[in-house]
Amino acid sequence: MEGQYRSFPCKYLQNFGCQYFLHLDHNNTKDTAEAPENDGLIGLSIILFAFLTVFHTLNYNEIKHNVLLWLMFPVMMIFGIEYKTLPSFIGFIWPRKTLSIISAALLTLSVGSGIASSFYNDDLIVNVLFRSSFLVGTVAFICALNIFAGFNTNDILKLSKGEKRARYKYTLVVSKLSFAFLLIGITLSNISGLVTTLFALYDLWIHIIAVGFIGLTVALYLPLMLSPILGRPIRFSYFSKLPIWLIIISLNVRTFGMCSFKWFPYSILAPRFSTWPSHSVYLAG
């Protein structure tokens, strides 16, 4: 009990620092936002994070176990950033307005029902609403930004040469891979919510979203972040693709290991070995 009381101020200060940083980040981006949906998604992410940290500080156990709701915080923040930046990277186009509004409404519904599911964990309707609205809202967001379809990129690829072509192709490939992993992860999480006895499935969708989507999104923006840090432009044509391959390989090895350990006793080691490539991502970066 004494340790819990001692850790309470540390948790409070840590959470306050994170929320203050998010507040500053939101203030720095809202003045240049191209649409209110950008502010809405970032604001929704901050509200969700504030709720999660408050109840986590109070040691409310159901919040700690709602992993998908915790993952929604970085996903919503990434959505808010990509809503503003990704369309210009793909083809200097505006996001689709109607689909953006639908996506924002569904994601807000998902956050609300996800919070409610933490208090009414046994309510099947609330859980299904939480997971299904998250999936449909993500699909609407992807369609609004023309990630997989809706905009012909072939003409830009034909006209682009050298460094511009390398940068454009890198953005297209990595963004499509990251959102593909997100859709797979959310779909598997919905199945895992219905089939709660499969721990392998539960472990798999967490890694697909956390490492696949979030990891590849970091890789997408990494060349842009490194440029001001290093004080010189980053050439995409010479930028190492090894971290991306390591993420993909590690997730595939983990998937194989998780799916096969029931039939082959020694294959349970595969998920442990599959973490080695993912750890090497940071070394390669």
N, C-alpha and C positions, 0 to 999 in steps of 0.2 A: 504493500500500500504506500509506503514511504517513497519507493522508487517511482510510483505513478504520480504522486504529487510533485516530485522533483522534475519529472519529464513534462508536466503540463505547461510550465512557462516556456520551456524550449519549443514545444509544439506550437504554442501560441505565437511566439516570436517568429518562428520559421514560416508559419502560415501567413502572418501579417506581412513579412518580407516578400513572399511570393505574390500575394494579392496586390501589394503596392507596386511591384514591378509590372504586373499585368495592367494595372491602372495607368501607369506611365506609358506603356507600350500602346494601349488603346488611345490615349490622348495624342500620341505622336502620329497615329495612322488615320484617325477619323477626319482630320482636316483635308487629307488628300484622297479620301475614299471616293470611288467613282459611283457608288450606289449605296443606299441605306442598308441593303442586305449584308454588305461587308461589316458595317458596325454591328448589325444585329447578331451575326454569327460569332464575332469576337466577344460581344457583350454577353451572349448566351454562354459562351465558354467560361467567362469570368464568373458569372453567377453560379454556374454548376460547380466550378472549383471552390468557390466560397462555401457553398452548401456542403460539399464533400469534406473539406478541411475542418469545418466547425463540428460536424458529427463524428469525424474521425478523432478529433481532439477530445471529444466527450466519450470516446471508446464505445460508440454504437456499433455493435458487431455486424449487423446486417449491411451497413454501408461498406465495411471492409471486404465483405464477401461478394459485393456486386461489382465484379471486375469489369464488365462491359460498360457500366456507368462511369467508372474511373477512366477507361480508355476513351470515352466520348469527349472528355475535356481536351486532350491534345488534338483529337480528330476535328472538333469544332473550331479550335484555334487555327489549325492548318486550313480548314475550309475557308475561314475568314481571310487568311492571307492569300490563298490561291485564287479566291474569287476576284481579288483586286489585281493580281500579278499574272496569273497563268493565261488568261485570254490574250494579253498583249504578247506573251511569249509564243503562243500558238499561231496567231495570225492577225494581231491588232484588231480584234473583234470584240464587240460587247457581249456579255452573257445574255442568254435568253431571259427576258423579264418575267414572263408567266411561270416558267419552270423554276426560276429563282425564288419567286414568292411561294410556290408550292413546296419547294424544298425547305425553305426557312420555316414554313408552318408545320410541316411534318417533323422536322428536327426539333422544333420547340415542343411539339406534342410528345416526341420520344423522350426528351429530357424530363418533362413533367411526369409522364407515366413511369419513367425509370426511377425518379425520386419516390413516387408513390409505391413502386414495387419493393423499395427498400423497407417500407413500413408494412406493406401487405404482401409479404413474400409468397404466401400460399394462394393468392388470387391469380388464377390462370389467365383471366381476361386482361388484367393489367400487365402481366408479363408478356403476353402475346402482343398487346398494343405497343409496348415499349420496344420490343425487338423488331416487329414488322414495320412500324413507322420509321425506325432508324434505317432499315434496309431500303424502303421505298423512297425516303427522303434523300438517301445517298445516291440512289439511281437518278432521281430528279436533278440533283446537284451535278452529277456527271454529264447528264444530257444538257443542262443549262450551259456548261462550259465547253461543250462540243469535244469532249475528250476522245471518245471512240468514233463518233460519227457526227454529221451535221456541218462539217466544214472540210472542203477539199484542200489538202495540204500538198498535193503533188505539184501544183503550179509553183508554190514557194520553193519547194525542193529543187525544181528544175532551174529556177532563176538564181538560186543561192549557190555560191561557190566558196571553196576554201573554209575559212574560219566560221563564216556565217552559216554555211551548210552544216558544219560539224556541231555548232551550238544548237541549231534548230532541230537536227536529228536527235541529238542527245536529249533535248527537252521532250520531244514527242515520245521517244521510246520509254524513258524513265517514268514520265507521268502516266502513261498507259499501264506500265507494269505495276506501279504503286496502287493505282485505283483498282486494277484487277485483283491484287492481293486483298484490298479492303473489302471488295464485294465477296470474295471467297471467305474471308474471315467472318464477316457478319452473317453470311449464310450458314456457315458451320456453327456459329454461336447460337443461331436460332434452332438448329437441329440439336445441339448440345443442351439447350434449355428444355427440350422435350424428352431427350434421352439422357437423363442425368447420371446413369450408371457407367457411362463411357468416359473415364478420366482422360484417355488418350485423345479423344476428340476435344475435350475441354482444354487440355494443354496445347493442342495444335492450333485452335483458332486464336488463342491469346498471342502465340508467337507469330502467327501470320499477320495479325493486325499491328502488333508492336514492332516486330522486326521488318516485316514485309512492307507495310504501308508507311509507317513512320520512318523506318530506316531508309527506304528509298526516297522519301520526300526530303530527308536531310541530304541525301546524295544529290538530289535534283538541284537544291539551292546552294550546295557546298561550293561550287566554283564561283558563284556570285559573292558568297561570304568571304572566301579566301582572298579575293582581289583587293579589297581595302585593307585587310589585315597584313598582307604581304607587301602592299604598296606597289603592285604591278599587275597588269591584266593577266588573266588565266586563259591560256590557249586551250580551247575545248578539243582541238584535234590531237593534242598531246596529253590531255587529262586522262589519268588512269581509270579504266573501267573495272579494275579488279575488285573494289569494294562491292559493286553491284553484282558481279558474278558470285562473290562469296556469300552475299545475302541469299541469292537464288539457290545456290548449291546447298547451303546450310538448311534452308527450309525444305528442300526436296529430300535431303538425307533424313531430316527429322520426321517428315511425313512418312517416308518408307519405314523408319524405325518404329514409329508409333503404330503404324498399320500392321506390322508384321510380328511384333513381339509376342502376340498371343499364340502364334503358331510356332515360332522359333525362339526358344528360351534365351539364347545368347544375343538375339537381336535387340534385347532391351538395352544393350550398351550403345546401340546406334544413336538414340536421342542424346546420350551424353557426349558422344563423339561429334555429333552434329553441331554442338555449340562451339567447337573449335573454330570452324570457318567464320562464324558470326563474330567471335571475339577478334579474329584476325582482321576484320573490317576496319576496326579502329587503328590497328597498327599500319595497315596498308594506306589508310587515309592520311 
